Amino acid sequence: MRDNPVVQRYVGLGWRLVTMQFAVFLVLSLLFLFKGFNEFYAFLLGGISALLPVFLFAWFLFSNIKPSNARKMINAFYIGELCKMVLMALLLVICFKWLSFLPAQTFFGFTIATFLNWVAPFIIRYDK
């Protein structure tokens, strides 16, 4: 089904959304480098704990996309979303428990990355 131009268009759009989120977050992370390396590291950990599951969800969904079977596509979406939420929670717990020593910056990075996930569809252009 990858030969279908409609599928190719929306898969490409999905990857553009994910790429834009990573790029914007990396720029924001570099701004935290001016505050110090520890703040940068904590902010980056929080963002990675939010963006890595989004990337894995997109990869899972777009690698299994077959629009001819809507039920399987919806099931793949729900399974991917559940795995994304569980992985997000696990990564955040790992960050708070063992990796980060600045929990406020870690949580701020997680919040910003999650916010980017919500606003990305409104920022990106759809006419290409």
N, C-alpha and C positions, 0 to 999 in steps of 0.2 A: 504494500500500500504506500510505500515511500515514494513511488513514482507519481502518485496523485498530486497535482499542483496545489490543491487546497490544503492537503496535509502538510506538504513541504512549507507552504506559507506560514501556517500556524506553528509548526515546530520551530521554524526559524525565528518567528516572533517570540516564542517562549524562551529560546536561548538568548535572544537579545535582551529580554527582561532580566534574566538571571545575570548576564554579563554586566548590564548596567548597574544592577544592585551591588555586585562585587566591586566595580570600578568606583562608584560613589563612596562606598564604605572604605575602600583603601585610601582614597583622598582624605576623608575625614580622619582616618587613623593616623595619617602622616601629620595632621594638625596637632594630634595629641603628643607627637614626638617633641614638640616645642615645650610641653609641660614637663617632660622627662621620660626616660625609657620605661620606668615602671608603670607610669600612667598609660603610655602607648601599649605596652604589653598586656595590661589588664583590659583595656578597651578592645584590643584586637582579639583577645580570647573570648570576650563576650560576644563580639560580632561573628566570630567563626562558629561559636556554638549555635548561632541563629542561622547563618548563611550556608554552612555545610549541609545541614539537612534539607534546605531548600534546593541546593544543587543536586543532591542525591534523589530527591523527589522528582525533579525535572528530568533527570537522566532515566529514572525508572519509568516515568510516565511516557516520555517521548520515545524510549526504546521499545515499548510495548504497544504503541498506538496502532490500532486497526479500526478505523471508523465503520467498517462493515458490521462489526459486532458491538453494538452500543452497550449491552449489558456487561460484557467483559471489560470494556473501556471504563465504564463507571466504577466497576468493582476494583480495577487497577488504580483508579483515582483515589478511592476511599482507603484502600490498603496502603497506598503510598502516603496519603495524608496522615494516617495513623502512625505509620513508621516514622514520618517526619516529626510528629509531635513527641513521640517517645524518645527518639534520638536527640531532639532538642533539649528535652528535660534531662536526659542522662548527661549530655555534654555540659549543661549548665551546672549540674550537681558536681561533676568532676572539676569544673573550673573553680567553683566556690570552695570545695573541700580540699583539693590538693594543689591546684596550680596558681590561683590568684591570691595575692595578699592585699589587694585593693578592691574589695567587693563593690564599692560604689561605682568605680570606673568600669568594672566588668559588667555590672547590671546596666549601666548607661550604654555600653557598646551593644549589648544584647537588645536593649530597647530601640536604639537607633537602627540597627539592622532589621529588626522586626517591622519598624515603621517604614523603612525603605521597601520592604516586601509588600506592604499595603499600598503605598503611593506610587510604586513603579508603573502600574498599568495606566495611571493618569499622566505620567510624565513622558512616556515613550510615544513616538509617532507611529501610527498604524497604516499610513498611506503607502508605504514602500512595498 
